[in-house]
Amino acid sequence: MTRPRKKNTVARAAPKAAPPTRPAMIRPGRNATINDIARLAGVSKKTVSRVINQSPLVQEETRARIQAVIDKFGYVPDPQARGLAFRKSFLIGLIYDNPNAQYIVNMMEGVLDAVRNTEYELVVHPCDRKKPDFVTGVRRFAERQKLRGAILLPPVSENDELTHALSAADCAYVRITYTVLDDPARIVISNDRLAVAEVANYLISLGHKRIGYIAGPPGFRSAVERLAGFREALAARSIPFPDELIVEGGYTYESGVAGGEKLLALNPRPTAIFASNDEMAAGVYRVANRLGLSIPGDLSIVGFDDGPLASRLLPSLTTIRLPIRELGRIAAGKILHPEAAGGTHAMVTPLEPHLVIRDSCQPPPR
């Protein structure tokens, strides 16, 4: 009897479980890129960029995870490479035509506060708004630099033709201004009318009824707003404000000297002068000193801006503190984080201008 053949059996090992997948690391000798950081953190490049630029629109858990990967691999953004990827540079332009050097410096410091520890840098572009090629020149600058955005200072910020040109060049912009000229996401407003009303009310409270005024240059919206606010405040208190008490200035020391000479030549002369910036107020100091007038015994003086000059004058100058640095920081933030710039809160400045009382004012002589 034949036995049935046994089938040959081969013992097969059970298949090994596949190792858990892990993101590929970065090859030795190669610097990490934003693509690497995004892949290893499991997020998009846009989210990594938001973390780098300190956007508020990233959850803390996600931010911490991305930052841990950045720290681990020592990632440093390459602005040129990223600029090519996004077809934009990481430059913010500060565009101005303003004779007040201290104003520009304070604004620059505010912008630099905002871009510090981000991949953005600041470039400045002084211009002449009276030249026929002013708008085309600024547009060429924006296109040549591939600006991510531009901050427009007054009075440049009041030019609608310029903002249309920047939009056509795909350059974001934010206007520093004194009234609602644009969409809330594109403006930062300083309430100068309210500030100068505070000056008027303060001088009236001291007993002054003949108050001289040195205005800013024509064509500056700030000059219009400040004079209008001052005039309204005096009218509300029934204080006369004849045209002879108003002289035109240029936001410069020299124009303050010229304005002070005109006002102090009046008979009767004013017992107080409000110069609508500190540089012009300093010019009035010089005229008063030359005429042998005591400040504040014979003449009270108030300025506007509260730059370093105000506290260095003797006596120290009572002035309006304009949050210039904060204006620059907020404007830059709108360009850095456009996704968070909308909403009606964008229409007002968190810090309103306010009066800083020092030693240059007292009641008028009897």
KAUR-V159708 format. One record per residue. N is the residue number from 1. RES is the residue in three letters. SS is DSSP state (2 for helix, 1 for strand, 0 for the rest). PSI is psi in whole degrees, 0 to 359 (* if undefined). Layout:
n=N res=RES ss=SS psi=PSI
n=N res=RES ss=SS psi=PSI
//
This chain:
n=1 res=MET ss=0 psi=134
n=2 res=THR ss=0 psi=138
n=3 res=ARG ss=0 psi=142
n=4 res=PRO ss=0 psi=137
n=5 res=ARG ss=0 psi=141
n=6 res=LYS ss=0 psi=132
n=7 res=LYS ss=0 psi=136
n=8 res=ASN ss=0 psi=127
n=9 res=THR ss=0 psi=139
n=10 res=VAL ss=0 psi=123
n=11 res=ALA ss=0 psi=123
n=12 res=ARG ss=0 psi=132
n=13 res=ALA ss=0 psi=143
n=14 res=ALA ss=0 psi=138
n=15 res=PRO ss=0 psi=137
n=16 res=LYS ss=0 psi=143
n=17 res=ALA ss=0 psi=136
n=18 res=ALA ss=0 psi=138
n=19 res=PRO ss=0 psi=148
n=20 res=PRO ss=0 psi=138
n=21 res=THR ss=0 psi=142
n=22 res=ARG ss=0 psi=146
n=23 res=PRO ss=0 psi=138
n=24 res=ALA ss=0 psi=140
n=25 res=MET ss=0 psi=185
n=26 res=ILE ss=0 psi=131
n=27 res=ARG ss=0 psi=141
n=28 res=PRO ss=0 psi=142
n=29 res=GLY ss=0 psi=355
n=30 res=ARG ss=0 psi=133
n=31 res=ASN ss=0 psi=147
n=32 res=ALA ss=0 psi=145
n=33 res=THR ss=0 psi=170
n=34 res=ILE ss=2 psi=330
n=35 res=ASN ss=2 psi=319
n=36 res=ASP ss=2 psi=314
n=37 res=ILE ss=2 psi=316
n=38 res=ALA ss=2 psi=317
n=39 res=ARG ss=2 psi=314
n=40 res=LEU ss=2 psi=330
n=41 res=ALA ss=2 psi=351
n=42 res=GLY ss=0 psi=37
n=43 res=VAL ss=0 psi=179
n=44 res=SER ss=0 psi=162
n=45 res=LYS ss=2 psi=323
n=46 res=LYS ss=2 psi=321
n=47 res=THR ss=2 psi=320
n=48 res=VAL ss=2 psi=315
n=49 res=SER ss=2 psi=321
n=50 res=ARG ss=2 psi=321
n=51 res=VAL ss=2 psi=316
n=52 res=ILE ss=2 psi=321
n=53 res=ASN ss=0 psi=16
n=54 res=GLN ss=0 psi=38
n=55 res=SER ss=0 psi=141
n=56 res=PRO ss=0 psi=354
n=57 res=LEU ss=0 psi=34
n=58 res=VAL ss=0 psi=130
n=59 res=GLN ss=0 psi=147
n=60 res=GLU ss=2 psi=322
n=61 res=GLU ss=2 psi=316
n=62 res=THR ss=2 psi=318
n=63 res=ARG ss=2 psi=316
n=64 res=ALA ss=2 psi=319
n=65 res=ARG ss=2 psi=316
n=66 res=ILE ss=2 psi=318
n=67 res=GLN ss=2 psi=325
n=68 res=ALA ss=2 psi=319
n=69 res=VAL ss=2 psi=318
n=70 res=ILE ss=2 psi=314
n=71 res=ASP ss=2 psi=320
n=72 res=LYS ss=2 psi=319
n=73 res=PHE ss=2 psi=7
n=74 res=GLY ss=0 psi=38
n=75 res=TYR ss=0 psi=130
n=76 res=VAL ss=0 psi=121
n=77 res=PRO ss=0 psi=140
n=78 res=ASP ss=0 psi=102
n=79 res=PRO ss=2 psi=324
n=80 res=GLN ss=2 psi=314
n=81 res=ALA ss=2 psi=318
n=82 res=ARG ss=2 psi=326
n=83 res=GLY ss=2 psi=321
n=84 res=LEU ss=2 psi=319
n=85 res=ALA ss=2 psi=320
n=86 res=PHE ss=2 psi=358
n=87 res=ARG ss=0 psi=24
n=88 res=LYS ss=0 psi=148
n=89 res=SER ss=0 psi=174
n=90 res=PHE ss=0 psi=54
n=91 res=LEU ss=1 psi=139
n=92 res=ILE ss=1 psi=127
n=93 res=GLY ss=1 psi=140
n=94 res=LEU ss=1 psi=111
n=95 res=ILE ss=1 psi=125
n=96 res=TYR ss=1 psi=155
n=97 res=ASP ss=0 psi=84
n=98 res=ASN ss=0 psi=125
n=99 res=PRO ss=0 psi=354
n=100 res=ASN ss=0 psi=100
n=101 res=ALA ss=2 psi=319
n=102 res=GLN ss=2 psi=323
n=103 res=TYR ss=2 psi=314
n=104 res=ILE ss=2 psi=316
n=105 res=VAL ss=2 psi=314
n=106 res=ASN ss=2 psi=320
n=107 res=MET ss=2 psi=317
n=108 res=MET ss=2 psi=318
n=109 res=GLU ss=2 psi=322
n=110 res=GLY ss=2 psi=317
n=111 res=VAL ss=2 psi=317
n=112 res=LEU ss=2 psi=326
n=113 res=ASP ss=2 psi=318
n=114 res=ALA ss=2 psi=324
n=115 res=VAL ss=2 psi=352
n=116 res=ARG ss=0 psi=136
n=117 res=ASN ss=0 psi=19
n=118 res=THR ss=0 psi=182
n=119 res=GLU ss=0 psi=7
n=120 res=TYR ss=0 psi=153
n=121 res=GLU ss=1 psi=162
n=122 res=LEU ss=1 psi=135
n=123 res=VAL ss=1 psi=142
n=124 res=VAL ss=1 psi=148
n=125 res=HIS ss=1 psi=89
n=126 res=PRO ss=1 psi=146
n=127 res=CYS ss=0 psi=174
n=128 res=ASP ss=0 psi=105
n=129 res=ARG ss=0 psi=350
n=130 res=LYS ss=0 psi=349
n=131 res=LYS ss=0 psi=146
n=132 res=PRO ss=0 psi=334
n=133 res=ASP ss=0 psi=21
n=134 res=PHE ss=2 psi=307
n=135 res=VAL ss=2 psi=313
n=136 res=THR ss=2 psi=328
n=137 res=GLY ss=2 psi=317
n=138 res=VAL ss=2 psi=320
n=139 res=ARG ss=2 psi=317
n=140 res=ARG ss=2 psi=318
n=141 res=PHE ss=2 psi=314
n=142 res=ALA ss=2 psi=319
n=143 res=GLU ss=2 psi=321
n=144 res=ARG ss=2 psi=319
n=145 res=GLN ss=2 psi=352
n=146 res=LYS ss=0 psi=48
n=147 res=LEU ss=0 psi=136
n=148 res=ARG ss=0 psi=328
n=149 res=GLY ss=1 psi=166
n=150 res=ALA ss=1 psi=138
n=151 res=ILE ss=1 psi=123
n=152 res=LEU ss=1 psi=122
n=153 res=LEU ss=0 psi=153
n=154 res=PRO ss=0 psi=144
n=155 res=PRO ss=0 psi=358
n=156 res=VAL ss=2 psi=325
n=157 res=SER ss=2 psi=345
n=158 res=GLU ss=2 psi=1
n=159 res=ASN ss=0 psi=107
n=160 res=ASP ss=2 psi=327
n=161 res=GLU ss=2 psi=322
n=162 res=LEU ss=2 psi=315
n=163 res=THR ss=2 psi=325
n=164 res=HIS ss=2 psi=321
n=165 res=ALA ss=2 psi=320
n=166 res=LEU ss=2 psi=319
n=167 res=SER ss=2 psi=318
n=168 res=ALA ss=2 psi=332
n=169 res=ALA ss=0 psi=8
n=170 res=ASP ss=0 psi=40
n=171 res=CYS ss=0 psi=118
n=172 res=ALA ss=1 psi=155
n=173 res=TYR ss=1 psi=156
n=174 res=VAL ss=1 psi=132
n=175 res=ARG ss=1 psi=132
n=176 res=ILE ss=1 psi=121
n=177 res=THR ss=1 psi=182
n=178 res=TYR ss=0 psi=1
n=179 res=THR ss=0 psi=170
n=180 res=VAL ss=0 psi=105
n=181 res=LEU ss=0 psi=352
n=182 res=ASP ss=0 psi=185
n=183 res=ASP ss=0 psi=143
n=184 res=PRO ss=2 psi=327
n=185 res=ALA ss=2 psi=349
n=186 res=ARG ss=2 psi=13
n=187 res=ILE ss=1 psi=151
n=188 res=VAL ss=1 psi=124
n=189 res=ILE ss=1 psi=138
n=190 res=SER ss=0 psi=128
n=191 res=ASN ss=0 psi=78
n=192 res=ASP ss=2 psi=330
n=193 res=ARG ss=2 psi=315
n=194 res=LEU ss=2 psi=322
n=195 res=ALA ss=2 psi=313
n=196 res=VAL ss=2 psi=333
n=197 res=ALA ss=2 psi=325
n=198 res=GLU ss=2 psi=322
n=199 res=VAL ss=2 psi=311
n=200 res=ALA ss=2 psi=314
n=201 res=ASN ss=2 psi=325
n=202 res=TYR ss=2 psi=313
n=203 res=LEU ss=2 psi=321
n=204 res=ILE ss=2 psi=321
n=205 res=SER ss=2 psi=334
n=206 res=LEU ss=2 psi=347
n=207 res=GLY ss=0 psi=4
n=208 res=HIS ss=0 psi=133
n=209 res=LYS ss=0 psi=347
n=210 res=ARG ss=0 psi=98
n=211 res=ILE ss=1 psi=122
n=212 res=GLY ss=1 psi=155
n=213 res=TYR ss=1 psi=126
n=214 res=ILE ss=1 psi=112
n=215 res=ALA ss=1 psi=167
n=216 res=GLY ss=0 psi=177
n=217 res=PRO ss=0 psi=149
n=218 res=PRO ss=0 psi=146
n=219 res=GLY ss=0 psi=349
n=220 res=PHE ss=0 psi=123
n=221 res=ARG ss=2 psi=327
n=222 res=SER ss=2 psi=321
n=223 res=ALA ss=2 psi=320
n=224 res=VAL ss=2 psi=313
n=225 res=GLU ss=2 psi=318
n=226 res=ARG ss=2 psi=317
n=227 res=LEU ss=2 psi=318
n=228 res=ALA ss=2 psi=317
n=229 res=GLY ss=2 psi=321
n=230 res=PHE ss=2 psi=315
n=231 res=ARG ss=2 psi=316
n=232 res=GLU ss=2 psi=319
n=233 res=ALA ss=2 psi=319
n=234 res=LEU ss=2 psi=319
n=235 res=ALA ss=2 psi=322
n=236 res=ALA ss=2 psi=336
n=237 res=ARG ss=0 psi=11
n=238 res=SER ss=0 psi=38
n=239 res=ILE ss=0 psi=125
n=240 res=PRO ss=0 psi=144
n=241 res=PHE ss=0 psi=69
n=242 res=PRO ss=0 psi=159
n=243 res=ASP ss=2 psi=331
n=244 res=GLU ss=2 psi=340
n=245 res=LEU ss=2 psi=1
n=246 res=ILE ss=1 psi=121
n=247 res=VAL ss=1 psi=152
n=248 res=GLU ss=1 psi=134
n=249 res=GLY ss=0 psi=186
n=250 res=GLY ss=0 psi=18
n=251 res=TYR ss=0 psi=25
n=252 res=THR ss=0 psi=159
n=253 res=TYR ss=2 psi=315
n=254 res=GLU ss=2 psi=320
n=255 res=SER ss=2 psi=334
n=256 res=GLY ss=2 psi=321
n=257 res=VAL ss=2 psi=313
n=258 res=ALA ss=2 psi=317
n=259 res=GLY ss=2 psi=320
n=260 res=GLY ss=2 psi=321
n=261 res=GLU ss=2 psi=318
n=262 res=LYS ss=2 psi=313
n=263 res=LEU ss=2 psi=320
n=264 res=LEU ss=2 psi=355
n=265 res=ALA ss=0 psi=352
n=266 res=LEU ss=0 psi=154
n=267 res=ASN ss=0 psi=111
n=268 res=PRO ss=0 psi=149
n=269 res=ARG ss=0 psi=160
n=270 res=PRO ss=0 psi=150
n=271 res=THR ss=0 psi=347
n=272 res=ALA ss=1 psi=149
n=273 res=ILE ss=1 psi=131
n=274 res=PHE ss=1 psi=115
n=275 res=ALA ss=1 psi=129
n=276 res=SER ss=0 psi=19
n=277 res=ASN ss=0 psi=166
n=278 res=ASP ss=2 psi=326
n=279 res=GLU ss=2 psi=316
n=280 res=MET ss=2 psi=324
n=281 res=ALA ss=2 psi=321
n=282 res=ALA ss=2 psi=325
n=283 res=GLY ss=2 psi=323
n=284 res=VAL ss=2 psi=322
n=285 res=TYR ss=2 psi=315
n=286 res=ARG ss=2 psi=316
n=287 res=VAL ss=2 psi=315
n=288 res=ALA ss=2 psi=319
n=289 res=ASN ss=2 psi=319
n=290 res=ARG ss=2 psi=328
n=291 res=LEU ss=0 psi=358
n=292 res=GLY ss=0 psi=23
n=293 res=LEU ss=0 psi=138
n=294 res=SER ss=0 psi=136
n=295 res=ILE ss=0 psi=118
n=296 res=PRO ss=0 psi=11
n=297 res=GLY ss=0 psi=313
n=298 res=ASP ss=0 psi=334
n=299 res=LEU ss=0 psi=126
n=300 res=SER ss=1 psi=142
n=301 res=ILE ss=1 psi=138
n=302 res=VAL ss=1 psi=141
n=303 res=GLY ss=1 psi=195
n=304 res=PHE ss=1 psi=129
n=305 res=ASP ss=1 psi=316
n=306 res=ASP ss=0 psi=51
n=307 res=GLY ss=0 psi=181
n=308 res=PRO ss=2 psi=330
n=309 res=LEU ss=2 psi=323
n=310 res=ALA ss=2 psi=317
n=311 res=SER ss=2 psi=350
n=312 res=ARG ss=2 psi=342
n=313 res=LEU ss=0 psi=158
n=314 res=LEU ss=0 psi=114
n=315 res=PRO ss=0 psi=161
n=316 res=SER ss=0 psi=146
n=317 res=LEU ss=0 psi=128
n=318 res=THR ss=1 psi=131
n=319 res=THR ss=1 psi=165
n=320 res=ILE ss=1 psi=127
n=321 res=ARG ss=1 psi=107
n=322 res=LEU ss=0 psi=126
n=323 res=PRO ss=0 psi=65
n=324 res=ILE ss=2 psi=314
n=325 res=ARG ss=2 psi=320
n=326 res=GLU ss=2 psi=324
n=327 res=LEU ss=2 psi=316
n=328 res=GLY ss=2 psi=320
n=329 res=ARG ss=2 psi=317
n=330 res=ILE ss=2 psi=318
n=331 res=ALA ss=2 psi=315
n=332 res=ALA ss=2 psi=322
n=333 res=GLY ss=2 psi=327
n=334 res=LYS ss=2 psi=329
n=335 res=ILE ss=2 psi=319
n=336 res=LEU ss=2 psi=322
n=337 res=HIS ss=0 psi=68
n=338 res=PRO ss=2 psi=334
n=339 res=GLU ss=2 psi=341
n=340 res=ALA ss=2 psi=6
n=341 res=ALA ss=0 psi=351
n=342 res=GLY ss=0 psi=178
n=343 res=GLY ss=0 psi=157
n=344 res=THR ss=2 psi=340
n=345 res=HIS ss=2 psi=340
n=346 res=ALA ss=2 psi=350
n=347 res=MET ss=2 psi=344
n=348 res=VAL ss=0 psi=155
n=349 res=THR ss=0 psi=130
n=350 res=PRO ss=0 psi=328
n=351 res=LEU ss=0 psi=111
n=352 res=GLU ss=0 psi=147
n=353 res=PRO ss=0 psi=147
n=354 res=HIS ss=1 psi=159
n=355 res=LEU ss=1 psi=131
n=356 res=VAL ss=1 psi=111
n=357 res=ILE ss=0 psi=123
n=358 res=ARG ss=0 psi=230
n=359 res=ASP ss=0 psi=7
n=360 res=SER ss=0 psi=8
n=361 res=CYS ss=0 psi=145
n=362 res=GLN ss=0 psi=172
n=363 res=PRO ss=0 psi=152
n=364 res=PRO ss=0 psi=155
n=365 res=PRO ss=0 psi=146
n=366 res=ARG ss=0 psi=*
//
